[in-house]
Amino acid sequence: MIDLWLVLALLLLPLAVCIAWPLFRAQTRGSRSSMKGADHSAQAMLYREHLAELEAARDSGSVDDEQYTSLKNELARKLLAEEGTGYQVSGVRSGGRGLLFALAFALPLTAVGLYFSWGAHDDLALYRDIAASHSGQSDRVLEARITEQLQERVSTHPQDLSSRYALAQRLLVSNDIEGALVQYRYIVAHEPEAVNVRAELAQALFFAGGSKMSPEVLSEVNLVLEAQPNNTTALGLAGIAAFDRKDYGGARAFWQRALDQLTPGSNAAQALAAGVARAEKALQDAGGQMASEEAVSDAPSQGDGDDIADGASRIAVQVTLSGSVQPAPDTPVFVYARTAESPMPVAIVRLTAGELPAEVVLDESRAMMPGRSLSTVDEVQLVARLAIGGNARPAPGDWQGEVKTLPRARWGEPVRIAIDQKI
């Protein structure tokens, strides 16, 4: 906020100078007027002496009334000629000093007040908070405040699609998938040509369905790829759909196209490369052939495929529900892995209470966003949460169980989590 106040001060400084300048000049005029006032007093005294002498002459009969009147008028004209109008003008001008002082204070204060009332002060503060969040200089309190401010902004300015988009992304990252869907759907309804937003809508629909493909997800993916064939998010989802129907060649092709769009060595590129290796391993297991020698040379090594198959980026979790908890069968259950540094899951599966006990597998296909997957971390926290209120965010009344630390060396071991702790 310091630079904002400096800019305001610089803008108000010329105004203050314009208002104050007449005041300084008025002081100079005031000193001159004092000197003129002294001269005026001497001239007035001399005028009164001459007038007294003239009256005495009239009383003694030395001059008659006509001569008295003529001489008196001559004395008055002489006095006015010597004084001029400086004293009278100075007196009029000195009366405006109070108004100038009032304006000097009132105008800047009024400008500041109008800025806070009509200006974008709140928007600027929100922008700074978001910038701090993006640079990693935030905490949970600040993150919660940003989300709350974006929700207020969306409520008061429904047509502000940029704020809606920022809110949708934050809700998706914080695992409030239903809330993110509401915002994504609104944006797509008002901006059908927003291809990237539609791709993120498809991704959110995929997560909302328990990381499973649905006709709606496929429809959105097809619309995105028709308009933007190289959209990495849509290509990733298309690859998952192909892999689910055992079209391993198609999955590899989609993922490879997405990989070609990314910076080599980035987290997202590594995650997609692992997917390509997995598809190629599945092709080999199914007796499929590699497309060409070039594809073999460009793809990750066979050793990488073996790592995926051996479970290097795969965690099997057995989830049970405490007998003391009796939820409705359709109550959502979220099972996810996250890092200690970020609340954003690197892999997540959605179940219902009626499906417990169950064993779920967290792997690359369960990643929430490109570049944030199990292959990019070496240690995770595992959480299984029964969302009593149906909200993806943890809330009072929910039940959960967790494994606070699970290093990569133990990912191949069976993991058990009992949901028995009330939040």
C-alpha positions as CSV (number, residue, x, y, z in Angstrom):
1,M,0.0,0.0,0.0
2,I,3.0,2.4,0.5
3,D,3.4,3.0,-3.3
4,L,-0.3,3.7,-3.6
5,W,-0.1,6.5,-1.0
6,L,3.0,7.8,-2.7
7,V,1.2,8.1,-6.0
8,L,-1.8,9.8,-4.3
9,A,0.6,12.2,-2.6
10,L,2.3,13.1,-5.9
11,L,-1.1,13.6,-7.5
12,L,-2.3,15.9,-4.7
13,L,0.9,17.9,-4.4
14,P,0.3,20.1,-7.5
15,L,-3.2,20.8,-6.2
16,A,-1.8,21.8,-2.8
17,V,0.7,24.1,-4.4
18,C,-1.9,25.7,-6.6
19,I,-4.0,26.4,-3.5
20,A,-1.2,27.4,-1.2
21,W,0.5,29.8,-3.7
22,P,-2.1,32.5,-3.4
23,L,-1.8,32.2,0.4
24,F,1.9,33.0,0.2
25,R,1.3,35.8,-2.1
26,A,-1.4,37.1,0.2
27,Q,1.1,37.3,3.0
28,T,3.4,39.4,0.9
29,R,0.5,41.6,-0.1
30,G,-0.5,41.8,3.5
31,S,2.9,43.3,4.5
32,R,2.6,45.8,1.7
33,S,-0.9,46.6,2.7
34,S,0.3,47.3,6.2
35,M,2.7,49.9,4.9
36,K,-0.1,51.4,2.7
37,G,-2.3,51.3,5.8
38,A,0.2,53.5,7.7
39,D,0.4,56.0,4.8
40,H,-3.4,56.0,4.7
41,S,-3.5,56.9,8.4
42,A,-1.1,59.8,7.9
43,Q,-3.0,61.1,4.9
44,A,-6.4,60.8,6.8
45,M,-5.0,62.7,9.7
46,L,-3.7,65.5,7.4
47,Y,-7.1,65.6,5.7
48,R,-8.9,66.0,9.0
49,E,-6.6,68.9,10.0
50,H,-7.2,70.7,6.8
51,L,-10.9,70.1,7.1
52,A,-10.9,71.5,10.6
53,E,-9.0,74.6,9.4
54,L,-11.5,75.1,6.6
55,E,-14.4,74.8,9.0
56,A,-12.8,77.3,11.3
57,A,-12.4,79.7,8.4
58,R,-16.1,79.3,7.5
59,D,-17.1,79.9,11.0
60,S,-15.1,83.1,11.2
61,G,-16.5,84.3,8.0
62,S,-13.2,84.2,6.0
63,V,-14.8,81.9,3.4
64,D,-18.5,81.7,2.5
65,D,-20.5,78.5,2.1
66,E,-19.9,78.1,-1.6
67,Q,-16.1,78.5,-1.1
68,Y,-16.2,76.0,1.8
69,T,-18.0,73.4,-0.3
70,S,-15.6,73.8,-3.2
71,L,-12.5,73.6,-1.0
72,K,-13.8,70.6,0.9
73,N,-14.5,68.7,-2.3
74,E,-11.0,69.5,-3.5
75,L,-9.5,68.1,-0.3
76,A,-11.5,64.9,-0.7
77,R,-10.4,64.5,-4.4
78,K,-6.8,65.0,-3.4
79,L,-7.0,62.3,-0.6
80,L,-8.5,59.8,-3.0
81,A,-5.9,60.5,-5.7
82,E,-3.1,59.9,-3.2
83,E,-4.6,56.7,-1.8
84,G,-5.7,55.0,-5.0
85,T,-7.7,51.8,-4.7
86,G,-4.9,49.5,-3.3
87,Y,-6.2,49.5,0.3
88,Q,-9.8,48.7,-0.7
89,V,-8.7,45.8,-3.1
90,S,-6.4,44.4,-0.4
91,G,-9.2,44.3,2.1
92,V,-11.5,42.4,-0.3
93,R,-8.8,39.9,-1.1
94,S,-7.8,39.2,2.5
95,G,-11.4,38.0,3.1
96,G,-10.9,34.9,0.9
97,R,-8.0,33.4,3.0
98,G,-10.4,31.3,5.0
99,L,-11.9,29.8,1.9
100,L,-8.5,29.0,0.5
101,F,-7.4,27.3,3.7
102,A,-10.7,25.3,3.7
103,L,-10.1,24.2,0.1
104,A,-6.5,23.2,0.8
105,F,-7.7,20.6,3.3
106,A,-11.1,19.7,1.9
107,L,-10.2,18.9,-1.6
108,P,-7.5,16.3,-0.8
109,L,-9.6,14.7,1.9
110,T,-12.6,14.6,-0.4
111,A,-10.5,13.0,-3.2
112,V,-9.3,10.3,-0.9
113,G,-12.8,9.7,0.5
114,L,-14.2,9.4,-3.0
115,Y,-11.4,7.0,-4.0
116,F,-12.2,4.7,-1.1
117,S,-15.9,4.9,-1.9
118,W,-15.9,4.7,-5.7
119,G,-12.3,3.6,-6.5
120,A,-10.7,0.1,-6.8
121,H,-9.1,0.1,-3.4
122,D,-10.5,-3.4,-2.5
123,D,-9.7,-4.8,-6.0
124,L,-6.1,-3.6,-5.7
125,A,-5.7,-5.2,-2.2
126,L,-7.2,-8.5,-3.6
127,Y,-4.8,-8.3,-6.5
128,R,-1.8,-7.9,-4.1
129,D,-3.0,-10.9,-2.1
130,I,-3.3,-13.1,-5.2
131,A,0.1,-12.0,-6.3
132,A,1.5,-13.0,-2.9
133,S,-0.2,-16.3,-3.2
134,H,1.2,-17.0,-6.6
135,S,4.7,-16.2,-5.3
136,G,4.4,-18.6,-2.4
137,Q,4.3,-15.8,0.2
138,S,1.0,-16.6,1.8
139,D,-0.4,-18.8,4.6
140,R,-3.7,-20.5,5.2
141,V,-5.3,-17.4,6.7
142,L,-4.4,-15.4,3.6
143,E,-5.6,-18.1,1.2
144,A,-8.9,-18.3,3.0
145,R,-9.3,-14.5,2.9
146,I,-8.6,-14.5,-0.9
147,T,-11.2,-17.1,-1.5
148,E,-13.7,-15.3,0.7
149,Q,-13.0,-12.0,-1.1
150,L,-13.4,-13.6,-4.5
151,Q,-16.7,-15.1,-3.5
152,E,-17.9,-11.6,-2.3
153,R,-16.7,-10.1,-5.6
154,V,-18.6,-12.7,-7.6
155,S,-21.7,-12.1,-5.6
156,T,-21.6,-8.3,-6.0
157,H,-20.3,-8.4,-9.6
158,P,-21.9,-11.4,-11.3
159,Q,-20.5,-10.5,-14.8
160,D,-16.9,-10.3,-13.6
161,L,-15.8,-13.6,-15.3
162,S,-12.2,-13.1,-14.5
163,S,-12.9,-13.2,-10.8
164,R,-15.1,-16.2,-11.3
165,Y,-12.3,-18.0,-13.1
166,A,-9.8,-17.3,-10.4
167,L,-12.4,-18.5,-7.8
168,A,-13.1,-21.7,-9.8
169,Q,-9.4,-22.5,-9.9
170,R,-9.0,-22.0,-6.2
171,L,-12.0,-24.0,-5.3
172,L,-10.8,-26.9,-7.5
173,V,-7.3,-26.8,-5.9
174,S,-8.9,-26.8,-2.4
175,N,-11.0,-29.8,-3.4
176,D,-14.3,-28.0,-3.4
177,I,-15.1,-29.6,-6.7
178,E,-18.9,-28.8,-6.6
179,G,-18.2,-25.1,-6.0
180,A,-15.7,-25.0,-8.8
181,L,-18.2,-26.6,-11.2
182,V,-20.8,-23.9,-10.4
183,Q,-18.3,-21.2,-11.4
184,Y,-17.0,-23.1,-14.5
185,R,-20.5,-23.7,-15.8
186,Y,-21.4,-20.1,-15.4
187,I,-18.4,-18.9,-17.4
188,V,-18.9,-21.4,-20.2
189,A,-22.6,-20.5,-20.4
190,H,-21.7,-16.8,-20.9
191,E,-18.5,-17.3,-22.9
192,P,-18.9,-20.5,-25.0
193,E,-15.7,-19.7,-26.9
194,A,-13.6,-19.8,-23.8
195,V,-11.9,-23.1,-24.8
196,N,-9.4,-23.3,-21.9
197,V,-12.2,-22.8,-19.3
198,R,-14.2,-25.5,-21.0
199,A,-11.2,-27.8,-20.7
200,E,-10.9,-27.1,-17.0
201,L,-14.7,-27.7,-16.7
202,A,-14.2,-31.2,-18.2
203,Q,-11.4,-31.8,-15.7
204,A,-13.6,-30.7,-12.8
205,L,-16.4,-33.0,-14.0
206,F,-13.9,-35.9,-14.2
207,F,-12.9,-35.3,-10.5
208,A,-16.5,-34.9,-9.4
209,G,-17.3,-38.3,-10.9
210,G,-14.7,-40.0,-8.8
211,S,-12.0,-39.7,-11.5
212,K,-14.2,-41.7,-13.9
213,M,-15.2,-40.8,-17.5
214,S,-18.8,-39.8,-18.2
215,P,-20.6,-38.9,-21.4
216,E,-20.6,-35.2,-20.2
217,V,-16.8,-35.2,-19.7
218,L,-16.3,-36.8,-23.1
219,S,-18.6,-34.3,-24.7
220,E,-16.7,-31.3,-23.3
221,V,-13.4,-32.9,-24.3
222,N,-14.5,-33.3,-27.9
223,L,-15.7,-29.7,-28.0
224,V,-12.4,-28.5,-26.7
225,L,-10.3,-30.6,-29.2
226,E,-12.5,-29.5,-32.1
227,A,-11.6,-25.9,-31.3
228,Q,-8.1,-26.4,-30.0
229,P,-6.6,-29.8,-31.0
230,N,-3.5,-29.3,-28.9
231,N,-5.1,-28.4,-25.6
232,T,-3.0,-30.3,-23.1
233,T,-5.8,-30.7,-20.5
234,A,-8.3,-32.1,-23.0
235,L,-5.6,-34.4,-24.5
236,G,-4.8,-35.7,-21.1
237,L,-8.4,-36.5,-20.4
238,A,-8.8,-38.1,-23.9
239,G,-5.8,-40.3,-23.1
240,I,-7.4,-41.4,-19.8
241,A,-10.6,-42.2,-21.7
242,A,-8.7,-44.2,-24.3
243,F,-6.8,-46.1,-21.6
244,D,-10.0,-47.0,-19.7
245,R,-11.4,-48.6,-22.8
246,K,-8.1,-50.5,-23.3
247,D,-7.2,-48.4,-26.4
248,Y,-3.6,-48.2,-25.3
249,G,-2.3,-47.0,-28.7
250,G,-4.8,-44.1,-28.6
251,A,-3.9,-43.2,-25.0
252,R,-0.3,-43.1,-25.9
253,A,-1.0,-40.9,-29.0
254,F,-3.1,-38.4,-27.0
255,W,-0.6,-38.2,-24.1
256,Q,2.3,-37.9,-26.5
257,R,0.6,-35.0,-28.3
258,A,0.1,-33.3,-25.0
259,L,3.7,-34.0,-24.0
260,D,5.0,-32.3,-27.2
261,Q,3.3,-29.1,-26.1
262,L,5.1,-28.9,-22.8
263,T,8.6,-27.7,-21.7
264,P,10.9,-30.7,-21.5
265,G,11.8,-31.6,-17.9
266,S,8.8,-29.7,-16.3
267,N,6.7,-31.5,-13.7
268,A,3.8,-31.7,-16.2
269,A,6.0,-33.2,-18.9
270,Q,7.3,-35.8,-16.4
271,A,3.8,-36.8,-15.4
272,L,2.8,-37.2,-19.1
273,A,5.9,-39.1,-19.9
274,A,5.1,-41.5,-17.2
275,G,1.6,-41.9,-18.8
276,V,3.1,-42.6,-22.2
277,A,5.4,-45.2,-20.6
278,R,2.5,-46.8,-18.9
279,A,0.5,-47.0,-22.2
280,E,3.5,-48.5,-24.0
281,K,4.0,-51.1,-21.3
282,A,0.3,-52.0,-21.5
283,L,0.6,-52.2,-25.3
284,Q,3.5,-54.6,-24.9
285,D,1.7,-56.7,-22.4
286,A,-1.3,-56.9,-24.8
287,G,1.0,-57.9,-27.7
288,G,0.8,-54.5,-29.4
289,Q,3.6,-53.2,-31.6
290,M,5.4,-49.8,-31.3
291,A,4.4,-47.4,-34.0
292,S,7.9,-46.8,-35.3
293,E,11.6,-46.8,-34.3
294,E,11.3,-43.1,-33.9
295,A,8.6,-43.5,-31.3
296,V,10.7,-46.0,-29.5
297,S,13.7,-43.5,-29.3
298,D,11.5,-40.6,-28.2
299,A,9.6,-42.5,-25.5
300,P,10.9,-43.1,-22.0
301,S,13.1,-46.1,-21.5
302,Q,11.7,-49.5,-20.7
303,G,13.1,-49.2,-17.2
304,D,10.7,-46.2,-16.7
305,G,7.8,-48.4,-17.7
306,D,8.9,-51.1,-15.3
307,D,8.9,-48.5,-12.5
308,I,5.3,-47.6,-13.2
309,A,4.3,-51.3,-13.3
310,D,6.2,-52.0,-10.1
311,G,4.2,-49.3,-8.3
312,A,6.8,-46.5,-8.0
313,S,4.0,-43.9,-8.4
314,R,1.2,-46.1,-7.1
315,I,-0.3,-46.4,-3.6
316,A,-2.9,-49.0,-2.7
317,V,-5.1,-47.9,0.3
318,Q,-7.6,-50.0,2.2
319,V,-10.3,-47.7,3.7
320,T,-12.6,-48.8,6.4
321,L,-15.3,-46.9,8.4
322,S,-15.5,-47.0,12.2
323,G,-18.6,-48.9,13.5
324,S,-19.5,-45.9,15.6
325,V,-20.2,-43.8,12.5
326,Q,-23.5,-44.4,10.8
327,P,-23.7,-42.1,7.7
328,A,-26.2,-42.3,4.8
329,P,-24.9,-44.7,2.1
330,D,-24.5,-41.9,-0.5
331,T,-22.3,-39.7,1.8
332,P,-19.2,-38.8,-0.1
333,V,-15.8,-40.2,0.9
334,F,-12.6,-38.6,-0.4
335,V,-9.4,-40.5,-0.3
336,Y,-6.4,-38.5,-1.4
337,A,-2.6,-38.0,-1.1
338,R,-1.1,-34.6,-0.6
339,T,2.2,-33.0,0.4
340,A,3.0,-31.3,3.7
341,E,3.7,-28.1,1.9
342,S,0.4,-27.8,0.0
343,P,-3.2,-28.7,0.7
344,M,-3.8,-29.5,-3.0
345,P,-4.1,-33.3,-3.5
346,V,-1.6,-34.9,-5.9
347,A,-4.0,-37.8,-6.4
348,I,-7.6,-38.3,-5.3
349,V,-10.4,-40.8,-5.5
350,R,-14.1,-40.2,-4.6
351,L,-16.2,-43.0,-3.1
352,T,-19.4,-43.2,-1.1
353,A,-20.0,-44.5,2.4
354,G,-22.0,-47.4,1.0
355,E,-18.9,-48.7,-0.8
356,L,-16.8,-49.1,2.3
357,P,-14.8,-51.0,3.2
358,A,-12.9,-50.7,-0.1
359,E,-9.5,-50.7,-1.6
360,V,-8.5,-47.7,-3.8
361,V,-5.5,-47.1,-5.9
362,L,-3.9,-43.7,-6.1
363,D,-1.7,-43.3,-9.2
364,E,-0.9,-41.0,-12.1
365,S,-4.4,-41.2,-13.5
366,R,-5.8,-39.8,-10.3
367,A,-3.9,-36.5,-10.5
368,M,-6.0,-33.4,-10.1
369,M,-3.9,-31.1,-12.4
370,P,-1.1,-31.5,-14.9
371,G,2.3,-31.2,-13.2
372,R,0.9,-32.2,-9.8
373,S,1.0,-36.0,-9.5
374,L,2.6,-38.7,-7.4
375,S,5.6,-38.9,-9.8
376,T,6.6,-35.4,-8.8
377,V,6.9,-35.9,-5.0
378,D,8.8,-38.3,-2.8
379,E,6.7,-38.2,0.4
380,V,2.9,-37.8,0.9
381,Q,0.2,-37.6,3.6
382,L,-2.8,-39.9,3.0
383,V,-6.2,-38.8,4.1
384,A,-9.6,-40.6,3.9
385,R,-12.5,-38.2,4.9
386,L,-16.2,-38.8,5.2
387,A,-17.8,-35.5,4.2
388,I,-21.0,-35.5,6.2
389,G,-22.2,-32.2,4.7
390,G,-21.2,-33.3,1.2
391,N,-18.6,-30.5,0.9
392,A,-15.3,-31.3,-0.6
393,R,-13.6,-29.0,2.0
394,P,-13.0,-30.3,5.5
395,A,-15.8,-29.1,7.8
396,P,-16.8,-29.5,11.4
397,G,-18.8,-32.8,11.8
398,D,-16.8,-34.6,9.1
399,W,-14.9,-37.9,10.0
400,Q,-11.5,-38.8,8.8
401,G,-8.4,-41.0,9.2
402,E,-4.9,-40.3,8.0
403,V,-1.3,-41.4,7.5
404,K,0.7,-38.4,8.3
405,T,3.9,-39.4,6.6
406,L,4.4,-42.0,3.8
407,P,7.8,-41.9,2.0
408,R,8.1,-43.2,-1.5
409,A,10.1,-46.2,-0.3
410,R,6.9,-47.5,1.4
411,W,4.4,-46.9,-1.5
412,G,4.5,-50.5,-2.6
413,E,3.3,-51.7,0.9
414,P,-0.4,-52.0,1.6
415,V,-1.7,-49.0,3.5
416,R,-4.8,-49.1,5.8
417,I,-6.8,-46.1,7.0
418,A,-9.7,-46.3,9.4
419,I,-12.1,-43.3,9.3
420,D,-12.6,-42.9,13.1
421,Q,-11.7,-39.3,14.0
422,K,-14.3,-36.5,14.1
423,I,-13.3,-33.1,12.9
